[in-house]
Amino acid sequence: MRSALVALVLFVVLGAACGGNPPVPRRGVVEADLGSWKFRRFQGPLLDVEVWIDGNKGEAFSASYITNDAEKRGRIEDKDLVNVTVTKYEKADGVVRETVKLVRRLAQEKGYQVEEAKIEGVRALTITGPAEAWVMWPSTKYVVKVGGQGRTSVPKGMVESYGERFPSKLPGGSLEGPLPPGPQAKPKKGDAVEENYDPANPKANLDNYDPDKVKIPERKIEPDVDPAGTSDKKKKPKK
């Protein structure tokens, strides 16, 4: 009975360990080999981020990978190198919106071809330019970019590996439809702030009222003459 119980516990623990997505790397990028791609270099944190979000600070981490063949021959060509950059933000506000805005701007520039695609289950934006190819997608408070210079395509296995760690939050039709919602703009200094209505303590709106329906009481001003009608000013009582 005891051995059966131990076996059941081990089965549950191992099953839980095998399920779910891999965790987010401690320093943003995977500092290990991914399939046939060999990890070679880490950089970060980098404060010069590509997707800039007002009021939401980000820092980037970069990793470089080379093919097994390049390592064997001791010479690296453009097709043998893939770079991955993961930018981490303080919060998720504006991450999806600003990523889409950046890619839309690239689509308007000459030489860049931008498309939305699903690569190994990861909904992403592909960016192909003169002698470069990239795949980019937002993931909650992260932006992931995979590709490199001198490339004509991006390895699907690399996109899949990072997509498991950073699930895409890119909505379908993001290049043509309305921009995804962003953070609510905070009122600037000096701007009027609209207060919520409090039924227990209502306040009059003097800028927008109907004078025929609302009677504002006039302030009573005490006359300077005494009740007897003399012109002498009414003396104030001494304190």
Beta strands, then each sheet from edge to edge (+ up, - down):
strand 1: 37-46
strand 2: 58-67
strand 3: 81-89
strand 4: 113-119
strand 5: 122-129
strand 6: 132-139
strand 7: 142-149
sheet 1: 1+ 2- 3+ 7- 6+ 5- 4+
end
